[in-house]
Amino acid sequence: MSGQHDVCVGAKRYIDALLPDQEDWNYASGSFVLSKKGYIGDVCVATELKKGKVFSDESKQEYVHEAVHQFL
């Protein structure tokens, strides 16, 4: 699958998230972290991307929260 990262890169991201005291992983708890471009390379908080602005919209977060709880 072209453009995908290998298992080692994906596993490192999980370990970095579980051990947040690493130098290269200093994101706040609760941040939605994803690749800046495509599936590989540097990561960032979703709100740093134009398409990720929805994650900082608290009113939309409340709608999603309510929808999930109504479903449950």
PyMOL commands that place a pseudoatom at each C-alpha (Angstrom):
pseudoatom trace, name=CA, resn=MET, resi=1, chain=A, elem=C, hetatm=0, pos=[0.000, 0.000, 0.000]
pseudoatom trace, name=CA, resn=SER, resi=2, chain=A, elem=C, hetatm=0, pos=[1.843, 3.049, -1.190]
pseudoatom trace, name=CA, resn=GLY, resi=3, chain=A, elem=C, hetatm=0, pos=[1.946, 6.096, 1.055]
pseudoatom trace, name=CA, resn=GLN, resi=4, chain=A, elem=C, hetatm=0, pos=[1.300, 4.133, 4.225]
pseudoatom trace, name=CA, resn=HIS, resi=5, chain=A, elem=C, hetatm=0, pos=[3.769, 4.019, 7.084]
pseudoatom trace, name=CA, resn=ASP, resi=6, chain=A, elem=C, hetatm=0, pos=[5.142, 0.706, 8.239]
pseudoatom trace, name=CA, resn=VAL, resi=7, chain=A, elem=C, hetatm=0, pos=[4.276, -1.039, 11.490]
pseudoatom trace, name=CA, resn=CYS, resi=8, chain=A, elem=C, hetatm=0, pos=[7.346, 0.326, 13.291]
pseudoatom trace, name=CA, resn=VAL, resi=9, chain=A, elem=C, hetatm=0, pos=[6.331, 3.949, 12.635]
pseudoatom trace, name=CA, resn=GLY, resi=10, chain=A, elem=C, hetatm=0, pos=[2.768, 3.288, 13.784]
pseudoatom trace, name=CA, resn=ALA, resi=11, chain=A, elem=C, hetatm=0, pos=[3.948, 1.454, 16.889]
pseudoatom trace, name=CA, resn=LYS, resi=12, chain=A, elem=C, hetatm=0, pos=[6.329, 4.316, 17.764]
pseudoatom trace, name=CA, resn=ARG, resi=13, chain=A, elem=C, hetatm=0, pos=[3.423, 6.759, 17.651]
pseudoatom trace, name=CA, resn=TYR, resi=14, chain=A, elem=C, hetatm=0, pos=[1.484, 4.645, 20.143]
pseudoatom trace, name=CA, resn=ILE, resi=15, chain=A, elem=C, hetatm=0, pos=[4.493, 4.379, 22.455]
pseudoatom trace, name=CA, resn=ASP, resi=16, chain=A, elem=C, hetatm=0, pos=[5.154, 8.125, 22.179]
pseudoatom trace, name=CA, resn=ALA, resi=17, chain=A, elem=C, hetatm=0, pos=[1.526, 8.851, 23.108]
pseudoatom trace, name=CA, resn=LEU, resi=18, chain=A, elem=C, hetatm=0, pos=[1.680, 6.483, 26.094]
pseudoatom trace, name=CA, resn=LEU, resi=19, chain=A, elem=C, hetatm=0, pos=[4.963, 7.952, 27.322]
pseudoatom trace, name=CA, resn=PRO, resi=20, chain=A, elem=C, hetatm=0, pos=[4.393, 11.692, 26.833]
pseudoatom trace, name=CA, resn=ASP, resi=21, chain=A, elem=C, hetatm=0, pos=[7.599, 12.740, 28.576]
pseudoatom trace, name=CA, resn=GLN, resi=22, chain=A, elem=C, hetatm=0, pos=[9.519, 12.131, 25.346]
pseudoatom trace, name=CA, resn=GLU, resi=23, chain=A, elem=C, hetatm=0, pos=[11.275, 15.146, 23.787]
pseudoatom trace, name=CA, resn=ASP, resi=24, chain=A, elem=C, hetatm=0, pos=[9.522, 14.774, 20.447]
pseudoatom trace, name=CA, resn=TRP, resi=25, chain=A, elem=C, hetatm=0, pos=[6.011, 14.242, 21.842]
pseudoatom trace, name=CA, resn=ASN, resi=26, chain=A, elem=C, hetatm=0, pos=[4.771, 17.211, 23.820]
pseudoatom trace, name=CA, resn=TYR, resi=27, chain=A, elem=C, hetatm=0, pos=[1.055, 17.360, 23.044]
pseudoatom trace, name=CA, resn=ALA, resi=28, chain=A, elem=C, hetatm=0, pos=[-1.539, 18.128, 25.698]
pseudoatom trace, name=CA, resn=SER, resi=29, chain=A, elem=C, hetatm=0, pos=[-3.734, 15.349, 26.988]
pseudoatom trace, name=CA, resn=GLY, resi=30, chain=A, elem=C, hetatm=0, pos=[-6.888, 15.088, 24.901]
pseudoatom trace, name=CA, resn=SER, resi=31, chain=A, elem=C, hetatm=0, pos=[-5.291, 16.469, 21.739]
pseudoatom trace, name=CA, resn=PHE, resi=32, chain=A, elem=C, hetatm=0, pos=[-6.272, 14.804, 18.475]
pseudoatom trace, name=CA, resn=VAL, resi=33, chain=A, elem=C, hetatm=0, pos=[-2.899, 14.154, 16.867]
pseudoatom trace, name=CA, resn=LEU, resi=34, chain=A, elem=C, hetatm=0, pos=[-2.545, 13.124, 13.233]
pseudoatom trace, name=CA, resn=SER, resi=35, chain=A, elem=C, hetatm=0, pos=[-0.146, 13.227, 10.309]
pseudoatom trace, name=CA, resn=LYS, resi=36, chain=A, elem=C, hetatm=0, pos=[0.394, 16.674, 8.815]
pseudoatom trace, name=CA, resn=LYS, resi=37, chain=A, elem=C, hetatm=0, pos=[0.172, 15.262, 5.312]
pseudoatom trace, name=CA, resn=GLY, resi=38, chain=A, elem=C, hetatm=0, pos=[-1.165, 11.897, 4.239]
pseudoatom trace, name=CA, resn=TYR, resi=39, chain=A, elem=C, hetatm=0, pos=[-0.310, 8.912, 6.383]
pseudoatom trace, name=CA, resn=ILE, resi=40, chain=A, elem=C, hetatm=0, pos=[3.409, 9.358, 6.982]
pseudoatom trace, name=CA, resn=GLY, resi=41, chain=A, elem=C, hetatm=0, pos=[5.818, 11.942, 8.296]
pseudoatom trace, name=CA, resn=ASP, resi=42, chain=A, elem=C, hetatm=0, pos=[5.511, 14.555, 11.006]
pseudoatom trace, name=CA, resn=VAL, resi=43, chain=A, elem=C, hetatm=0, pos=[2.449, 14.768, 13.206]
pseudoatom trace, name=CA, resn=CYS, resi=44, chain=A, elem=C, hetatm=0, pos=[0.546, 17.754, 14.568]
pseudoatom trace, name=CA, resn=VAL, resi=45, chain=A, elem=C, hetatm=0, pos=[-2.579, 18.599, 16.532]
pseudoatom trace, name=CA, resn=ALA, resi=46, chain=A, elem=C, hetatm=0, pos=[-5.593, 18.472, 14.198]
pseudoatom trace, name=CA, resn=THR, resi=47, chain=A, elem=C, hetatm=0, pos=[-6.536, 22.085, 14.924]
pseudoatom trace, name=CA, resn=GLU, resi=48, chain=A, elem=C, hetatm=0, pos=[-3.305, 23.220, 13.246]
pseudoatom trace, name=CA, resn=LEU, resi=49, chain=A, elem=C, hetatm=0, pos=[-4.698, 22.063, 9.892]
pseudoatom trace, name=CA, resn=LYS, resi=50, chain=A, elem=C, hetatm=0, pos=[-7.377, 23.890, 7.916]
pseudoatom trace, name=CA, resn=LYS, resi=51, chain=A, elem=C, hetatm=0, pos=[-9.550, 20.767, 7.763]
pseudoatom trace, name=CA, resn=GLY, resi=52, chain=A, elem=C, hetatm=0, pos=[-8.950, 20.085, 11.457]
pseudoatom trace, name=CA, resn=LYS, resi=53, chain=A, elem=C, hetatm=0, pos=[-10.466, 23.322, 12.763]
pseudoatom trace, name=CA, resn=VAL, resi=54, chain=A, elem=C, hetatm=0, pos=[-13.678, 21.446, 13.568]
pseudoatom trace, name=CA, resn=PHE, resi=55, chain=A, elem=C, hetatm=0, pos=[-11.876, 19.772, 16.468]
pseudoatom trace, name=CA, resn=SER, resi=56, chain=A, elem=C, hetatm=0, pos=[-11.509, 23.121, 18.246]
pseudoatom trace, name=CA, resn=ASP, resi=57, chain=A, elem=C, hetatm=0, pos=[-15.181, 24.056, 17.808]
pseudoatom trace, name=CA, resn=GLU, resi=58, chain=A, elem=C, hetatm=0, pos=[-16.634, 23.300, 21.235]
pseudoatom trace, name=CA, resn=SER, resi=59, chain=A, elem=C, hetatm=0, pos=[-20.251, 23.642, 20.084]
pseudoatom trace, name=CA, resn=LYS, resi=60, chain=A, elem=C, hetatm=0, pos=[-19.707, 20.873, 17.516]
pseudoatom trace, name=CA, resn=GLN, resi=61, chain=A, elem=C, hetatm=0, pos=[-17.998, 18.771, 20.167]
pseudoatom trace, name=CA, resn=GLU, resi=62, chain=A, elem=C, hetatm=0, pos=[-21.097, 19.143, 22.353]
pseudoatom trace, name=CA, resn=TYR, resi=63, chain=A, elem=C, hetatm=0, pos=[-23.360, 18.001, 19.465]
pseudoatom trace, name=CA, resn=VAL, resi=64, chain=A, elem=C, hetatm=0, pos=[-21.212, 14.923, 18.945]
pseudoatom trace, name=CA, resn=HIS, resi=65, chain=A, elem=C, hetatm=0, pos=[-21.169, 14.211, 22.690]
pseudoatom trace, name=CA, resn=GLU, resi=66, chain=A, elem=C, hetatm=0, pos=[-24.969, 14.403, 22.833]
pseudoatom trace, name=CA, resn=ALA, resi=67, chain=A, elem=C, hetatm=0, pos=[-25.386, 12.246, 19.723]
pseudoatom trace, name=CA, resn=VAL, resi=68, chain=A, elem=C, hetatm=0, pos=[-23.141, 9.517, 21.111]
pseudoatom trace, name=CA, resn=HIS, resi=69, chain=A, elem=C, hetatm=0, pos=[-24.949, 9.507, 24.447]
pseudoatom trace, name=CA, resn=GLN, resi=70, chain=A, elem=C, hetatm=0, pos=[-28.351, 9.367, 22.778]
pseudoatom trace, name=CA, resn=PHE, resi=71, chain=A, elem=C, hetatm=0, pos=[-27.160, 6.443, 20.696]
pseudoatom trace, name=CA, resn=LEU, resi=72, chain=A, elem=C, hetatm=0, pos=[-25.893, 4.600, 23.751]
for i in range(1, 72): cmd.bond("trace and resi %d" % i, "trace and resi %d" % (i + 1))
show_as sticks, trace
zoom trace
